[in-house]
Amino acid sequence: MPDPKEITWGKPRRPKDADRDALRADLLAKAKAVRANGWADFRDTWPVGRVAVVAYLLNDTDVLTDLEETEATVLSRTAADLFGFTAGRKDNEKGLPDTQTWFATLRKQLGT
C-alpha cells in the first residue's frame, strides 16, 4: 500500500489547442490594456510572470529589466505553458523555435 503522504504527480499535463487559444486571448487582452492605459493599474495586480510575458509581447525591455527577466527566461517558461513539460523542454533544447513562432503570431495579431 502506498504511503498516503507520498506525492504522486501523475501524468504530466499536455496543454491542448483550447488551452493555447485561451492563453493567446488572455495575453492579447492584457497587452491591449497596457497599451491603452499604461502599466500602473496592472504591474501590482497581475502575477510577476504574467507581467513579464506581456512585457515581452510588447517588446518592453524596461519592464523586463526591472523584473530581472530576459527573453530567454520568458520563452523558456512559456514553452512549458504552451506545450507541456516534456515538449517544452524539447523546444528549449532546439532553441525555442516553436515558442518564438507562437509569440511572432501574437505580435502580428497585436500589430507590433
MARPAPA-134602 format. One record per residue: residue in one letter; chain; y, x, z of N, C-alpha, C in turn. Coordinates in nm, 2 decimals, always signed. Example, Ala and Ser with C-alpha at 12.3 -4.5 7.8 and 13.67 -1.06 7.14 Angstrom:
BEGIN
- A  A  -0.57  +1.32  +0.78  -0.45  +1.23  +0.78  -0.33  +1.32  +0.78
- S  A  -0.22  +1.28  +0.71  -0.11  +1.37  +0.71  +0.00  +1.29  +0.79
! end
This chain:
BEGIN
- M  A  -0.12  +0.08  +0.00  +0.00  +0.00  +0.00  +0.12  +0.09  +0.00
- P  A  +0.22  +0.06  -0.09  +0.34  +0.15  -0.09  +0.43  +0.13  +0.03
- D  A  +0.49  +0.23  +0.07  +0.59  +0.23  +0.18  +0.70  +0.14  +0.14
- P  A  +0.73  +0.04  +0.23  +0.84  -0.06  +0.20  +0.98  +0.01  +0.19
- K  A  +0.99  +0.13  +0.24  +1.12  +0.20  +0.24  +1.13  +0.29  +0.11
- E  A  +1.02  +0.30  +0.04  +1.02  +0.38  -0.08  +1.11  +0.31  -0.19
- I  A  +1.19  +0.39  -0.25  +1.27  +0.34  -0.36  +1.19  +0.34  -0.49
- T  A  +1.18  +0.23  -0.55  +1.12  +0.22  -0.68  +1.23  +0.18  -0.78
- W  A  +1.25  +0.27  -0.88  +1.36  +0.25  -0.97  +1.32  +0.15  -1.09
- G  A  +1.19  +0.14  -1.11  +1.15  +0.05  -1.22  +1.18  +0.12  -1.35
- K  A  +1.18  +0.03  -1.45  +1.21  +0.08  -1.59  +1.36  +0.10  -1.61
- P  A  +1.39  +0.21  -1.67  +1.54  +0.23  -1.70  +1.59  +0.12  -1.79
- R  A  +1.71  +0.08  -1.76  +1.77  -0.03  -1.83  +1.82  +0.02  -1.97
- R  A  +1.79  -0.06  -2.07  +1.83  -0.02  -2.21  +1.93  -0.13  -2.25
- P  A  +2.06  -0.09  -2.26  +2.16  -0.19  -2.30  +2.13  -0.25  -2.44
- K  A  +2.16  -0.37  -2.46  +2.14  -0.44  -2.58  +2.27  -0.45  -2.66
- D  A  +2.26  -0.50  -2.78  +2.39  -0.52  -2.86  +2.49  -0.61  -2.79
- A  A  +2.44  -0.71  -2.72  +2.53  -0.80  -2.65  +2.60  -0.73  -2.54
- D  A  +2.53  -0.63  -2.47  +2.60  -0.55  -2.37  +2.71  -0.47  -2.43
- R  A  +2.68  -0.40  -2.54  +2.78  -0.32  -2.61  +2.90  -0.40  -2.66
- D  A  +2.87  -0.52  -2.71  +2.97  -0.61  -2.75  +3.06  -0.66  -2.64
- A  A  +3.00  -0.68  -2.52  +3.08  -0.72  -2.40  +3.17  -0.60  -2.36
- L  A  +3.11  -0.48  -2.36  +3.19  -0.37  -2.32  +3.30  -0.34  -2.42
- R  A  +3.27  -0.36  -2.55  +3.38  -0.34  -2.65  +3.49  -0.44  -2.63
- A  A  +3.46  -0.57  -2.61  +3.56  -0.67  -2.58  +3.64  -0.64  -2.46
- D  A  +3.58  -0.60  -2.35  +3.65  -0.56  -2.23  +3.74  -0.45  -2.25
- L  A  +3.70  -0.34  -2.31  +3.78  -0.23  -2.33  +3.90  -0.26  -2.43
- L  A  +3.87  -0.33  -2.53  +3.98  -0.37  -2.62  +4.09  -0.45  -2.55
- A  A  +4.04  -0.55  -2.47  +4.14  -0.63  -2.40  +4.22  -0.55  -2.30
- K  A  +4.15  -0.45  -2.23  +4.22  -0.37  -2.13  +4.32  -0.27  -2.21
- A  A  +4.28  -0.22  -2.32  +4.37  -0.13  -2.39  +4.49  -0.20  -2.44
- K  A  +4.47  -0.33  -2.49  +4.59  -0.41  -2.53  +4.68  -0.44  -2.42
- A  A  +4.62  -0.47  -2.30  +4.71  -0.50  -2.19  +4.79  -0.38  -2.15
- V  A  +4.73  -0.26  -2.15  +4.81  -0.14  -2.12  +4.92  -0.12  -2.22
- R  A  +4.89  -0.13  -2.34  +4.99  -0.12  -2.45  +5.10  -0.22  -2.43
- A  A  +5.07  -0.34  -2.39  +5.18  -0.44  -2.37  +5.26  -0.42  -2.24
- N  A  +5.19  -0.37  -2.14  +5.25  -0.37  -2.00  +5.26  -0.24  -1.93
- G  A  +5.21  -0.14  -1.99  +5.20  -0.01  -1.93  +5.09  +0.00  -1.82
- W  A  +5.07  +0.11  -1.76  +4.96  +0.13  -1.67  +4.99  +0.08  -1.53
- A  A  +5.11  +0.05  -1.49  +5.15  +0.02  -1.35  +5.06  -0.09  -1.28
- D  A  +5.03  -0.19  -1.36  +4.96  -0.30  -1.30  +4.80  -0.28  -1.30
- F  A  +4.76  -0.17  -1.36  +4.62  -0.15  -1.38  +4.55  -0.03  -1.31
- R  A  +4.63  +0.08  -1.30  +4.57  +0.20  -1.25  +4.51  +0.19  -1.11
- D  A  +4.57  +0.11  -1.03  +4.51  +0.10  -0.89  +4.42  -0.02  -0.88
- T  A  +4.41  -0.10  -0.99  +4.33  -0.22  -0.98  +4.19  -0.20  -1.04
- W  A  +4.19  -0.13  -1.15  +4.06  -0.10  -1.22  +3.99  +0.02  -1.16
- P  A  +3.86  +0.02  -1.17  +3.79  +0.14  -1.12  +3.83  +0.27  -1.20
- V  A  +3.83  +0.38  -1.13  +3.88  +0.50  -1.20  +3.81  +0.53  -1.33
- G  A  +3.68  +0.51  -1.33  +3.60  +0.53  -1.45  +3.65  +0.45  -1.57
- R  A  +3.68  +0.32  -1.54  +3.73  +0.23  -1.64  +3.87  +0.28  -1.69
- V  A  +3.95  +0.32  -1.60  +4.09  +0.37  -1.64  +4.07  +0.49  -1.73
- A  A  +3.98  +0.58  -1.70  +3.95  +0.70  -1.78  +3.91  +0.66  -1.92
- V  A  +3.82  +0.56  -1.93  +3.77  +0.52  -2.06  +3.88  +0.46  -2.14
- V  A  +3.96  +0.37  -2.08  +4.07  +0.31  -2.15  +4.17  +0.42  -2.19
- A  A  +4.20  +0.51  -2.11  +4.29  +0.62  -2.14  +4.24  +0.70  -2.26
- Y  A  +4.11  +0.73  -2.26  +4.05  +0.80  -2.37  +4.07  +0.71  -2.50
- L  A  +4.04  +0.59  -2.49  +4.05  +0.50  -2.61  +4.19  +0.50  -2.66
- L  A  +4.29  +0.51  -2.57  +4.43  +0.51  -2.61  +4.49  +0.65  -2.64
- N  A  +4.40  +0.75  -2.63  +4.44  +0.89  -2.65  +4.55  +0.93  -2.55
- D  A  +4.54  +0.87  -2.43  +4.64  +0.90  -2.33  +4.60  +1.02  -2.24
- T  A  +4.63  +1.14  -2.30  +4.59  +1.26  -2.23  +4.65  +1.28  -2.09
- D  A  +4.77  +1.23  -2.07  +4.84  +1.24  -1.94  +4.76  +1.18  -1.83
- V  A  +4.71  +1.05  -1.86  +4.63  +0.98  -1.76  +4.50  +1.05  -1.74
- L  A  +4.44  +1.10  -1.85  +4.31  +1.17  -1.83  +4.33  +1.30  -1.75
- T  A  +4.43  +1.37  -1.77  +4.46  +1.49  -1.69  +4.49  +1.46  -1.55
- D  A  +4.56  +1.35  -1.52  +4.59  +1.31  -1.39  +4.46  +1.27  -1.31
- L  A  +4.37  +1.21  -1.39  +4.24  +1.17  -1.33  +4.14  +1.29  -1.32
- E  A  +4.18  +1.40  -1.37  +4.09  +1.52  -1.39  +3.97  +1.49  -1.47
- E  A  +3.99  +1.41  -1.58  +3.89  +1.37  -1.67  +3.92  +1.45  -1.81
- T  A  +3.81  +1.46  -1.88  +3.82  +1.52  -2.02  +3.75  +1.43  -2.12
- E  A  +3.77  +1.45  -2.24  +3.70  +1.38  -2.35  +3.55  +1.39  -2.32
- A  A  +3.50  +1.51  -2.28  +3.36  +1.53  -2.26  +3.30  +1.45  -2.14
- T  A  +3.38  +1.44  -2.03  +3.33  +1.36  -1.92  +3.32  +1.21  -1.95
- V  A  +3.43  +1.17  -2.02  +3.43  +1.02  -2.06  +3.32  +0.99  -2.15
- L  A  +3.30  +1.07  -2.26  +3.20  +1.04  -2.36  +3.06  +1.05  -2.30
- S  A  +3.04  +1.15  -2.21  +2.91  +1.16  -2.15  +2.87  +1.04  -2.07
- R  A  +2.96  +0.99  -1.98  +2.93  +0.88  -1.90  +2.91  +0.75  -1.99
- T  A  +3.00  +0.74  -2.09  +2.99  +0.62  -2.17  +2.87  +0.61  -2.25
- A  A  +2.81  +0.73  -2.29  +2.69  +0.73  -2.37  +2.58  +0.66  -2.29
- A  A  +2.57  +0.68  -2.16  +2.46  +0.61  -2.08  +2.49  +0.46  -2.07
- D  A  +2.62  +0.42  -2.06  +2.65  +0.28  -2.06  +2.62  +0.21  -2.19
- L  A  +2.63  +0.29  -2.30  +2.61  +0.23  -2.44  +2.46  +0.22  -2.47
- F  A  +2.39  +0.33  -2.44  +2.25  +0.35  -2.49  +2.15  +0.36  -2.38
- G  A  +2.18  +0.36  -2.26  +2.08  +0.37  -2.15  +2.07  +0.52  -2.12
- F  A  +2.00  +0.55  -2.01  +1.99  +0.69  -1.96  +1.93  +0.78  -2.06
- T  A  +1.81  +0.74  -2.11  +1.74  +0.83  -2.19  +1.80  +0.86  -2.33
- A  A  +1.84  +0.75  -2.40  +1.91  +0.76  -2.53  +2.05  +0.82  -2.51
- G  A  +2.11  +0.79  -2.40  +2.24  +0.85  -2.37  +2.23  +1.00  -2.36
- R  A  +2.13  +1.05  -2.29  +2.10  +1.19  -2.27  +2.07  +1.26  -2.40
- K  A  +2.00  +1.19  -2.49  +1.97  +1.24  -2.62  +2.10  +1.26  -2.70
- D  A  +2.18  +1.15  -2.69  +2.31  +1.16  -2.77  +2.39  +1.28  -2.71
- N  A  +2.39  +1.30  -2.58  +2.46  +1.41  -2.52  +2.41  +1.54  -2.58
- E  A  +2.28  +1.56  -2.59  +2.22  +1.68  -2.64  +2.26  +1.71  -2.78
- K  A  +2.29  +1.60  -2.86  +2.33  +1.62  -3.00  +2.48  +1.64  -3.02
- G  A  +2.55  +1.63  -2.91  +2.70  +1.65  -2.91  +2.77  +1.51  -2.91
- L  A  +2.70  +1.41  -2.88  +2.76  +1.27  -2.86  +2.81  +1.21  -2.99
- P  A  +2.74  +1.23  -3.10  +2.79  +1.17  -3.23  +2.79  +1.02  -3.23
- D  A  +2.69  +0.96  -3.17  +2.68  +0.81  -3.17  +2.79  +0.75  -3.08
- T  A  +2.82  +0.81  -2.97  +2.92  +0.77  -2.88  +3.06  +0.79  -2.94
- Q  A  +3.08  +0.90  -3.01  +3.21  +0.92  -3.08  +3.23  +0.82  -3.19
- T  A  +3.12  +0.79  -3.26  +3.13  +0.69  -3.37  +3.17  +0.55  -3.31
- W  A  +3.11  +0.52  -3.20  +3.14  +0.39  -3.13  +3.29  +0.38  -3.09
- F  A  +3.34  +0.49  -3.04  +3.48  +0.49  -3.00  +3.57  +0.49  -3.12
- A  A  +3.53  +0.56  -3.23  +3.61  +0.55  -3.35  +3.62  +0.41  -3.41
- T  A  +3.51  +0.34  -3.40  +3.52  +0.20  -3.44  +3.61  +0.12  -3.35
- L  A  +3.61  +0.14  -3.22  +3.70  +0.07  -3.13  +3.85  +0.10  -3.16
- R  A  +3.87  +0.23  -3.19  +4.01  +0.27  -3.22  +4.06  +0.21  -3.35
- K  A  +3.97  +0.19  -3.45  +4.01  +0.12  -3.57  +4.04  -0.02  -3.54
- Q  A  +3.96  -0.09  -3.46  +3.99  -0.23  -3.42  +4.12  -0.24  -3.34
- L  A  +4.15  -0.14  -3.27  +4.27  -0.14  -3.19  +4.39  -0.10  -3.27
- G  A  +4.37  -0.03  -3.38  +4.48  +0.01  -3.46  +4.53  +0.15  -3.42
- T  A  +4.45  +0.23  -3.36  +4.50  +0.37  -3.33  +4.44  +0.47  -3.41
! end
